[in-house]
């Protein structure tokens, strides 16, 4: 879900990883392998870069993480 939200917002992994202060590889690993690895600080730039619909997608991904 985080990958889908990022793509819908129009950010590359490189751009969001730079804004989050982590390496491209770290962000890609967090996004693709286990959402449990994300820190909320890494998701903040994704949320802040989004329009209203994008923010809903990011929040949905966060909610699904806590509900699973």
DSSP file (Angstrom, degrees, kcal/mol; ACC not computed):
  #  RESIDUE AA STRUCTURE BP1 BP2  ACC     N-H-->O    O-->H-N    N-H-->O    O-->H-N    TCO  KAPPA ALPHA  PHI   PSI    X-CA   Y-CA   Z-CA
    1    1 A X     >        0   0    0      0, 0.0     4,-2.4     0, 0.0     5,-0.2   0.000 360.0 360.0 360.0 -36.3    0.0    0.0    0.0
    2    2 A X  H  >  +     0   0    0      2,-0.2     4,-2.5     1,-0.2     5,-0.2   0.896 360.0  50.7 -65.6 -38.1    2.9    2.4    0.7
    3    3 A X  H  > S+     0   0    0     28,-0.3     4,-2.5     2,-0.2    -1,-0.2   0.929 110.9  48.6 -63.4 -45.5    4.3    1.8   -2.7
    4    4 A X  H  > S+     0   0    0      1,-0.2     4,-2.4     2,-0.2    -2,-0.2   0.900 111.7  49.2 -61.5 -41.8    0.9    2.5   -4.3
    5    5 A X  H  X S+     0   0    0     -4,-2.4     4,-2.0     2,-0.2    -1,-0.2   0.922 111.1  49.8 -63.8 -44.3    0.5    5.7   -2.3
    6    6 A X  H  X>S+     0   0    0     -4,-2.5     5,-2.1     1,-0.2     4,-1.2   0.920 112.7  46.7 -61.0 -44.4    4.0    6.9   -3.3
    7    7 A X  H  <5S+     0   0    0     -4,-2.5    -1,-0.2     1,-0.2    -2,-0.2   0.892 110.7  52.1 -66.2 -39.4    3.4    6.2   -7.0
    8    8 A X  H  <5S+     0   0    0     -4,-2.4    -1,-0.2     1,-0.2    -2,-0.2   0.849 108.9  50.8 -64.9 -33.5    0.0    7.9   -6.9
    9    9 A X  H  <5S-     0   0    0     -4,-2.0    -1,-0.2    -5,-0.2    -2,-0.2   0.748 116.0-119.7 -74.7 -24.1    1.6   11.0   -5.3
   10   10 A X  T  <5 +     0   0    0     -4,-1.2     2,-0.4     1,-0.3    -3,-0.2   0.738  64.1 137.2  93.1  25.3    4.2   10.9   -8.1
   11   11 A X      < -     0   0    0     -5,-2.1    -1,-0.3     4,-0.0     2,-0.2  -0.841  46.0-136.3-105.6 141.7    7.3   10.5   -6.0
   12   12 A X     >  -     0   0    0     -2,-0.4     4,-2.3     1,-0.1     5,-0.3  -0.496  28.0-112.5 -83.1 162.1   10.2    8.2   -6.9
   13   13 A X  H  > S+     0   0    0      1,-0.2     4,-2.4     2,-0.2     5,-0.2   0.877 120.0  55.7 -61.5 -35.1   11.8    6.1   -4.2
   14   14 A X  H  > S+     0   0    0      2,-0.2     4,-1.9     1,-0.2    -1,-0.2   0.924 108.6  45.9 -62.5 -44.9   14.9    8.2   -4.6
   15   15 A X  H  > S+     0   0    0      1,-0.2     4,-2.1     2,-0.2    -2,-0.2   0.937 116.4  43.0 -66.1 -47.0   13.0   11.5   -4.0
   16   16 A X  H  X S+     0   0    0     -4,-2.3     4,-2.0     1,-0.2    -1,-0.2   0.865 112.8  52.8 -71.2 -34.1   11.1   10.2   -0.9
   17   17 A X  H  X>S+     0   0    0     -4,-2.4     5,-2.4    -5,-0.3     4,-1.0   0.896 109.2  50.1 -66.9 -37.6   14.1    8.5    0.6
   18   18 A X  H  <5S+     0   0    0     -4,-1.9     3,-0.5    -5,-0.2    -2,-0.2   0.923 111.9  47.3 -64.7 -43.2   16.1   11.7    0.2
   19   19 A X  H  <5S+     0   0    0     -4,-2.1    -1,-0.2     1,-0.2    -2,-0.2   0.838 113.5  49.2 -65.3 -32.1   13.3   13.7    2.0
   20   20 A X  H  <5S-     0   0    0     -4,-2.0    -1,-0.2    -5,-0.2    -2,-0.2   0.609 111.8-120.9 -84.0 -12.3   13.2   11.0    4.7
   21   21 A X  T  <5S+     0   0    0     -4,-1.0     2,-0.3    -3,-0.5    -3,-0.2   0.811  74.0 111.6  77.6  29.9   16.9   11.0    5.3
   22   22 A X  S   <S-     0   0    0     -5,-2.4    -1,-0.3    -6,-0.1    -2,-0.2  -0.866  72.8 -91.3-127.4 165.4   17.5    7.4    4.5
   23   23 A X     >  -     0   0    0     -2,-0.3     4,-2.5     1,-0.1     5,-0.2  -0.331  33.0-115.8 -72.2 158.0   19.2    5.6    1.6
   24   24 A X  H  > S+     0   0    0      1,-0.2     4,-2.7     2,-0.2     5,-0.2   0.913 117.7  51.9 -56.1 -44.1   17.3    4.6   -1.5
   25   25 A X  H  > S+     0   0    0      1,-0.2     4,-2.5     2,-0.2    -1,-0.2   0.911 109.1  49.1 -62.9 -43.5   18.1    0.9   -0.7
   26   26 A X  H  > S+     0   0    0      2,-0.2     4,-2.5     1,-0.2    -1,-0.2   0.935 113.2  46.5 -62.4 -46.2   16.7    1.3    2.9
   27   27 A X  H  X S+     0   0    0     -4,-2.5     4,-2.5     1,-0.2    -2,-0.2   0.929 113.0  49.2 -63.5 -44.1   13.5    3.0    1.7
   28   28 A X  H  X S+     0   0    0     -4,-2.7     4,-2.7     1,-0.2     5,-0.3   0.902 111.2  50.2 -60.9 -41.6   13.0    0.4   -1.1
   29   29 A X  H  X>S+     0   0    0     -4,-2.5     4,-2.5    -5,-0.2     5,-0.9   0.928 111.7  47.5 -62.5 -45.3   13.5   -2.5    1.4
   30   30 A X  H  <5S+     0   0    0     -4,-2.5     4,-0.4     1,-0.2     7,-0.3   0.905 116.5  44.5 -61.9 -41.0   11.1   -1.0    3.9
   31   31 A X  H  <5S+     0   0    0     -4,-2.5   -28,-0.3    -5,-0.2    -2,-0.2   0.882 124.1  30.9 -72.1 -39.3    8.5   -0.4    1.1
   32   32 A X  H  <5S+     0   0    0     -4,-2.7    -2,-0.2    -5,-0.2    -3,-0.2   0.755 124.2  34.6 -96.6 -26.7    8.9   -3.8   -0.6
   33   33 A X  T  <5S-     0   0    0     -4,-2.5     2,-0.3    -5,-0.3    -3,-0.2   0.884 125.2  -5.2-101.7 -44.8    9.8   -6.3    2.0
   34   34 A X    > < -     0   0    0     -5,-0.9     3,-2.2    -4,-0.4     4,-0.3  -0.822  43.3-157.1-158.9 111.1    8.1   -5.5    5.3
   35   35 A X  G >  S+     0   0    0     -2,-0.3     3,-1.3     1,-0.3    -1,-0.1   0.696  92.1  76.4 -62.1 -16.9    6.0   -2.5    6.1
   36   36 A X  G 3  S+     0   0    0      1,-0.2    -1,-0.3    -3,-0.1    -6,-0.1   0.673  84.6  64.9 -66.7 -15.0    6.9   -3.2    9.8
   37   37 A X  G <  S+     0   0    0     -3,-2.2    -1,-0.2    -7,-0.3    -2,-0.2   0.666  78.9 104.7 -83.1 -16.6   10.3   -1.7    9.0
   38   38 A X    <   -     0   0    0     -3,-1.3     2,-0.4    -8,-0.3   -11,-0.0  -0.354  59.5-149.2 -65.7 142.4    9.0    1.8    8.3
   39   39 A X    >>  -     0   0    0      1,-0.1     3,-1.5    -2,-0.0     4,-0.9  -0.884  23.7-122.6-102.3 144.9    9.5    4.5   10.9
   40   40 A X  H >> S+     0   0    0     -2,-0.4     4,-1.3     1,-0.3     3,-0.7   0.841 112.7  63.3 -57.4 -32.2    6.8    7.1   11.0
   41   41 A X  H 3> S+     0   0    0      1,-0.2     4,-0.6     2,-0.2    -1,-0.3   0.824 100.3  53.2 -60.5 -31.5    9.5    9.7   10.4
   42   42 A X  H <4 S+     0   0    0     -3,-1.5     4,-0.4     1,-0.2    -1,-0.2   0.739 109.5  48.2 -76.1 -22.8   10.2    8.1    7.1
   43   43 A X  H <X S+     0   0    0     -4,-0.9     4,-2.3    -3,-0.7    -2,-0.2   0.658  90.8  81.7 -90.1 -17.8    6.5    8.3    6.1
   44   44 A X  H  X S+     0   0    0     -4,-1.3     4,-2.8     1,-0.2     5,-0.2   0.905  90.5  49.2 -57.7 -46.3    6.1   12.0    7.0
   45   45 A X  H  X S+     0   0    0     -4,-0.6     4,-1.6     1,-0.2    -1,-0.2   0.875 110.0  53.0 -63.1 -34.1    7.6   13.4    3.8
   46   46 A X  H  > S+     0   0    0     -4,-0.4     4,-0.5     2,-0.2    -1,-0.2   0.940 113.0  43.5 -62.8 -46.8    5.3   11.1    1.7
   47   47 A X  H >< S+     0   0    0     -4,-2.3     3,-1.0     1,-0.2    -2,-0.2   0.918 113.5  50.3 -64.3 -45.2    2.3   12.4    3.6
   48   48 A X  H 3< S+     0   0    0     -4,-2.8    -1,-0.2     1,-0.2    -2,-0.2   0.763 108.4  53.1 -68.3 -24.9    3.3   16.0    3.4
   49   49 A X  H 3< S+     0   0    0     -4,-1.6    -1,-0.2    -5,-0.2    -2,-0.2   0.590  94.9  95.1 -83.4 -10.3    4.0   15.8   -0.3
   50   50 A X    <<  -     0   0    0     -3,-1.0     2,-0.1    -4,-0.5   -41,-0.1  -0.424  69.4-130.8 -87.4 154.2    0.6   14.5   -1.1
   51   51 A X     >  -     0   0    0     -2,-0.1     4,-2.6     1,-0.0     5,-0.2  -0.214  52.4 -78.5 -81.1-173.5   -2.6   16.2   -2.1
   52   52 A X  H  > S+     0   0    0      1,-0.2     4,-1.6     2,-0.2     5,-0.1   0.902 133.8  46.0 -59.5 -43.8   -5.8   15.3   -0.2
   53   53 A X  H  > S+     0   0    0      1,-0.2     4,-1.8     2,-0.2    -1,-0.2   0.907 112.4  50.9 -66.0 -41.6   -6.4   12.0   -2.1
   54   54 A X  H  > S+     0   0    0      1,-0.2     4,-2.4     2,-0.2    -2,-0.2   0.885 106.7  54.3 -62.8 -39.5   -2.7   11.0   -1.6
   55   55 A X  H  X S+     0   0    0     -4,-2.6     4,-2.5     1,-0.2    -1,-0.2   0.879 106.4  52.6 -62.5 -37.1   -2.9   11.7    2.1
   56   56 A X  H  X S+     0   0    0     -4,-1.6     4,-2.3    -5,-0.2    -1,-0.2   0.900 108.8  50.2 -64.4 -39.9   -5.9    9.4    2.3
   57   57 A X  H  X S+     0   0    0     -4,-1.8     4,-2.1     2,-0.2    -2,-0.2   0.917 111.7  47.1 -63.9 -43.9   -3.9    6.7    0.6
   58   58 A X  H  X S+     0   0    0     -4,-2.4     4,-2.2     1,-0.2    -2,-0.2   0.929 113.5  48.1 -63.8 -44.9   -1.0    7.1    3.0
   59   59 A X  H  X S+     0   0    0     -4,-2.5     4,-2.8     1,-0.2    -1,-0.2   0.870 109.1  53.9 -65.2 -35.8   -3.3    7.1    6.0
   60   60 A X  H  X S+     0   0    0     -4,-2.3     4,-2.6     2,-0.2    -1,-0.2   0.915 108.5  49.3 -62.7 -42.5   -5.0    4.0    4.7
   61   61 A X  H  X S+     0   0    0     -4,-2.1     4,-1.7     2,-0.2    -2,-0.2   0.903 112.4  47.9 -63.3 -41.3   -1.7    2.2    4.4
   62   62 A X  H  X S+     0   0    0     -4,-2.2     4,-1.9     2,-0.2    -2,-0.2   0.922 111.7  49.9 -65.5 -43.9   -0.8    3.2    8.0
   63   63 A X  H  X S+     0   0    0     -4,-2.8     4,-2.0     1,-0.2    -2,-0.2   0.917 109.1  51.8 -60.9 -43.6   -4.2    2.1    9.3
   64   64 A X  H  X S+     0   0    0     -4,-2.6     4,-1.5     1,-0.2    -1,-0.2   0.867 106.4  55.2 -62.6 -35.6   -3.8   -1.3    7.6
   65   65 A X  H  < S+     0   0    0     -4,-1.7    -1,-0.2     1,-0.2    -2,-0.2   0.936 112.1  41.9 -61.4 -45.8   -0.4   -1.7    9.2
   66   66 A X  H  < S+     0   0    0     -4,-1.9    -2,-0.2     1,-0.2    -1,-0.2   0.767 114.5  51.6 -75.1 -24.5   -1.9   -1.2   12.6
   67   67 A X  H  <        0   0    0     -4,-2.0    -1,-0.2     1,-0.2    -2,-0.2   0.713 360.0 360.0 -83.9 -21.1   -5.0   -3.3   12.0
   68   68 A X     <        0   0    0     -4,-1.5    -1,-0.2    -3,-0.2    -2,-0.2   0.484 360.0 360.0 -84.1 360.0   -3.0   -6.4   10.7
